[in-house]
Every structure is written in C-alpha cells, then in structure tokens.
C-alpha cells in the first residue's frame, strides 16, 4: 500500500538524517524490511532526488567485514527550508538545507512601531525573500511568535507585542506562499522541537521545556511528539500562579522570573543594571542585592517546577532562553529548593540546559519544516 511505502521511506530518511550515509542492507535492518524492499524504496528516493549516492564516511573499519554496500545519503539541496523568529525587539530569519546546516541568515532589530501585525508581516516577508535568494527549491517556512498561538494560526495573546486575537497566519500566507508549506509556531514550542529533532534531549523521555526570556513559555514533548492539549495551548507554564515569600498576592510565574521582571525587581531592591549582562556581572561580583534577588528567583522557580513535576512526572526538564545564564549560576541552590518541595518518592528528572544561542528559535522553526519534508518524502 502507498501509505505503508511512504511510512517506510520516511523511516529510512529519518535513519539517514540521524546517523549519516547508509547501505540498503543497513536501512532494511534499521526499519524492519527486507533488503530487496529497501532497495526498491531507495531507488524511488534516488529518482526523486531526495537521496544521493555517497562515499564511505569516517573509518571504514567501523563497518561490517566484507564487500561494503553502496551508500546513500540525504541530498542536502533537494529542498531548503526557512525558519523565522519574530522575537521581542528583533526578527531573525535563516535558511537551512535538508541536512540541517544553516546556509543563509539575517537578523534585524525592530522598534515599537514594527510590532503592528501588518508591519511585522511585511518585515518577515522581506527577510524570507532575502534569505531565500539562491535556493533552488523550498520545503516551507515556519514562523515563531512569542505568544499563545492556536492550531489555526491565530495569536490569541502576545503581551510583549501587545497583540490580542490576531489572525497572523492569514496575514503572512499570501507573501510566503511561493516558499511551500507554512506554519505559525509558539516560540517555546519551536525551541523544544528543535532540541528534540537535533538530539539534545532523548525523544523517548517525557520532556518538559522551559523557555525563559522576557516572558516564560513552555512545551511538553513525549515520544518526540508535541503534546499541545485540547486546543493547542498546553505548556503555558509562564501563567502558573506562584506565591513569593516576599509577600503580596499570588502572581504569574513570568511576572517574577522573566528577564524584564528580574531587572525591574533588581531596581526595586536598589540595584542598577541596564540589561541582564550587567545584573549577572553584579551577581558574579558577589553584590548583596543581586544575590538576594537570585535567592527570590530560585524560590519561585522551584515552586513552579515542583508543581509541574507533580502533575506531569517528567523524565527531563530542559531550559532555554537568555535566562539560562542565570540558571547556570543557580543550579545547586535550585536543585536543593526543588527537591525539598517534591512529593516523597518522586524521582527527580534530569535538568538540561538547552542551546540558548540567538538563533535557536529560528533554528527550531527550520527543523520543524525539515522534519516535515523527511516525514512526507516530498
């Protein structure tokens, strides 16, 4: 059946994407089909152009004894994909080949006026056209927005862009149609799926992702699949209510541990820092005010992580975003506070600091499109 054939082809492409050039026999063993069937499917993929003949990689002594089979690998230029991060204060677009290598990239800073949906849509379209220049064929575009995004591409809420119920996918669809399939992603989901696709975390775990920047986003990934809930809105961990011991009513998590909240609280305590880097420098110097704020930050984050662990029992919690720099300086204290709040008998999940490079969200968007090309063999 065609559906079975496509499933096996997709499985073979996934094996090659993860492990590199393979012979037909190796692909048959990896996917549970006969060598003859694997050969037939490989021939189809070679004819289509998504696979190409390949040289023996690495140390030939690592391969089985005997005459080596002819190897095939992904054709990296079969189609290129584009990822866009429409962040807070910037837009970053990149183009990557099917192997996941970034071949073109551009970033521009944005002003308050650029946050208007129509204006941001035009800016994204311009950047996509810029990075697309020179590619022969396209496998689609994914755009990430720092907000609550429905499956239909509506941005229900993006407070740092001052958006409410914006049909943003519709606004960008016309200009981006020439580049293939189009999707609109929550930025935390894009970051999470990129880490799973690239193997930073095991797809077999129940993975929780925390994206900590100006706001706080999150994702739940199990078995390599995003668990987005009844209507696509699961994982909004920034909206968990917490009770800081500093007093006052319960507040949302992102209003305590987000980057803007950290700097505002530091100023309230009498500190002076124009940006996160300046605050971290004060912390590294042992400044009393900075260390007091760090203790508050750890307390609240531990509360949220303990709540999430009690509900979802994850095997891994991965952290991304600019505030991983603060987290990296706080891990022993966070670990102690967190474990002190866990239900008795709970196995502590692994903590992983994911890639927090500037282009990590755009990279995740590109990976989502790249995985879609391999999954559909188109």
N, C-alpha and C positions, 0 to 999 in steps of 0.2 A: 504494500500500500504506500501511496505517496507520503502520507503522514509519518509512517514508520521510517521511510527512507530519509525524509527531512530531519527526523529526530536523530538518526544515526550520523548523518552528515554534520549536524550541529554538534553532536558529542565529539566527533573527530576533530572538528575545528577548535573546540574548547581544549582538547588534549594538546593539540599543537601550539595553541596560544600560551598554554601554561608551561609546557615542557620543551618546546622547540621542535626542530625537524624530526620527523618520524618515518619509519618504513610502513608499508601496507600491513605487514605482519604485526608490527607493534600496535598499529591503530586497531587492528582486529582484536588483539588481546585486550587492549585498554577499554574497548567498547562492547566486548562480548559478541562479536560477529565473526564469521569465517574470513580467512584471508582473501578468498575469492570475492566475497561480497564487499569487503573493504576495498579491494582493488577496483571493483566496478564503481563504487561511490567516489573513490579518489579520482578516477578518470573523469567522472562528471564534474567534479570540483576543479580539476585542472582545465577542462574545456571551458568552464565558466570563467576561469581566471582568478578565482579566489585563492587557489593553491598554485604553487610553482615548484619545479624541480629544485632540489637543494643539494649542496655539498655536505660531506660528513662534518659535523661540528665537533669541536673540542678534541678530547683524547679518544682516539679510536679504540684504545684498549678497554674502555668502559662499555663497549658494545659487545653483543654476543659473538662468540667464536664462529668462524665460517664466513662464507661469502656474504657481505653486507647487502641488504636490500636497498633498492633505490629510495632515497629520502625525498620527502615533500615538506614544504614549509608554507606558511602564510605568505601571500603576495602582499606586502605592506602597502602598496599603492593601488590595490584593487579599488578601494574606496577610502576617502578621508572623511573624518567626522569633525564636528566643531562643538566645543563647549564654551559656554559664556557664564560668567559670574557677575551679575548685576548687583554688586555689593553696596555698602554704605560709604559713599564718597568716591567710588571708582566703578568702572566697568572693565572687565578683563575677558578677552576672547582668545582662544587658541585653537589651532587645527592640529590633529594628530593622525598618524597613519594607522593602519589596521593592527600593527604590532604594538601600538601604544606610545610610539615616540612622538614628541611634540616637534612639529616642523615649522610652525609659524605662530607668533604670539604678539598680542598688542594690548596695552593697558592705558586707559586714560582716566584722569581724575575728573570727578564731577562736582558740580555746585548744587546748591539748594534748588535752583530753577530747573536743573536736569532731572529732578525726581518726578516731575509731572509725567504720568504714564505715556502720553503720546510722544513727548520729547525723549523719554528714555527708550521707547520703542524704536525711534528713528536712529538714536545713537547706537543701539545694539545692531540694527541692520547695517549701519555703516561699518562697524567693526567687523561684523561677519564677512561682509564683502571684501574688506581689506585682507583678512587672514585667509580667505578662500582663494585669493588670487594665485594661480599656478597649479591648482589641483585639477585632476582630470575627471574625477567622478566623486560623488558625495553620498555618504550614508546617513546624513541627517544632522540636526542641530538640537542640543539641549541647552536650555537657559535656566539658571538658578536665580531665585528671588529670596531675600531674607524675610519671609513671611509665611503665613498659613495659606497653602495652595491646595485647591481641590483637584480631583482627578480630571475635571473638565477644563482646568486651566484658569479658573477664577482665583484671584488673590483675595481671600476673604479679609485678611488683615495683615498689613505690613507697617507696624507703628513707626519704624525708623525711616520709612519712606513717606509716612503719612497717607497711606492708602487704605481704603475700605471698599470691599466688593468691586474690584477692578477686573474686567474680563481681559486680562493681559495676553493670554494666548491668542485671542482673536485679533489683538492689536498688532502682533508681530507675524501672524500667519502669512499674510499676503507677501510681505517683503522677503520672508525666509523660505517660501515655497520652493524656489529653484534648488535648494540645497538638500531636499529629501525630507524624511520624517522629522517631525518637530514635537518636542515635549517641553513642558514647563515644570520645573522641579523646585521643591523647597531646598534651600542651600544645605541644610544639615543632612537631608536625605542624599543629596548629590555627593557630599563628602563621605558619607557612610558607604555608599555603594562603590565609590572609587576605591576605598580601602579594602573592601571585600574582593572586588574584581582583581585588584593588584596583589592580593595575598597578604596584606599587612595583618589581618586577623583571619582566623580559620572560619570558613563558611559553615562548618559543621556545628559551631557553637551557637548558643543564644547570645547574640551580641547586642549590647546597648551602646549607642554613640551619643556623646555629649559634644556639641559644638558651642564653644564659649568665646564670644567676641563681644561686640556692642550689646547684642542680646544673647539669649541662650536658646539653642534649638536642640533637637534630639531625634534619634531614629532607633527603631527596633528591627533587627535583621536576624532571621532564623533560617538555617539551612541555605544561606545565600540569598534568601528572598526577603524583600522589604515587607514588614507587617505594618500596613498603614491603617488598619481599623475599618470600621463600618463605612465611613465616608471619606477615607483617605487622610485623616487628620491625627492619627496616632503619633505618639512620640513628642508631643509639645511639652517637654519637661520644664521649659522656662516658665510655664504657668502653674507649676506646683506651688502650693502655699507653704511657707515656712514661718517659723517663729524665732527670730533672732533674740538672744538673751539680752540684747541692748535695750529691750523694752518696746512698747508700741504694739499695734495690731499686726496680725499676720499679713505678710506681703508675698508677692510672686517672686519666685527664685531669681529670675533675670533682673529684677529690680534691686537685687542685693549683690549678686556675684558677676553681673555683666561688666564689661570694660568701662562703660560710662558710669555705671553705679559705683565701681571701685574708685574712680577718680573723684567723683562727687563726694563720696564718703570720706576720702582722704582729705579733701579740702575742708569738709565739715569738722574733722578732727584737728585741723590746724596745719596740715601738711600742704606742700606746694609741689605740684608736678604737672607739667603741660601735657604729658602723654604717659602711656603705660611704661615706656622705657625709662622715663625719669623716676617713676614710682619704684620700679624694680631696682634701679640704681640705689635709691634710698634704702630699700629693703636689704640689699646686699651689703650696704654700709652699716647695717645694724641699727638704723634710726628707730627710736622707740615708737613713734606714731605709725610708721609703716609696719612694724612688727605687730602692733595692736590690731591694725586693720587686717593683716594676714590671719590672725587668730580668729577674728569675726568671720572672715571669708571661709575659712576651713570649717568652722562650726556649722554654718548654714549649708555648705555643700555636702557635708557629711550627713546632715538630716535628709536632704533630698535623695542622696544615693542609697541610704538605708531604706527609705520608703520605696524606691524603685526596686531594690533588691527583694524586699518582702513581697512585692506584687508579682514580679517577673522572673525572679530567680535566675539571673543571667550567668553565663559562664565567663563572660568577658565584658568589661566596660572600657570603651575606647574614647579618648578625649582628643578633640581637635580645636583649632582656632587660636587666636592670639594669646588667650589666657592660659594656654598650656605652659607658657613661660613662667607664670606664677605657680601653676600646679606643680611643675617640676621642682620648684623650690619648697614645696609644701607636702610632698608625698609621705614622709614618715609621720608627721603630725596628723595628716588627713587619714592615713591608714588606721592610726590608733583611735581617733574620734569615731570613724566609721564603724570599726569592728565593735566598739563599745555600744553602738546602737542596734547592731544586728540581733535578730531573734536567735535564741540559743540553738545551736546545732546547724546554723546556716553556714554553708561553705562559701568562703569569700571568693568572689570572682577575680580573675586576673585584671589588673589595670594596665592599659596600653596607651601610650602617648602616640597618637597617630601623626601623620605628616601634617605640619601646620604651615607649610610653605605658602607664599602669597597666592599661588595659582592652584592650590589643592582642590578648591571647589570647582573651578573651571575644568580641571583635570578629571574630577569625578563625573562631571557632565559629559565630557568626551568619552569616558569609559562606558557610561550608560549607553551611548549611541553605538560605540564599538561592539559592546556585548550584544546589542540588538542585531547588528549586521551578522555576527557569527551565529547567533541563535536562529535567524531566519534564512541564513545562507544566501542572502540577496545583496 
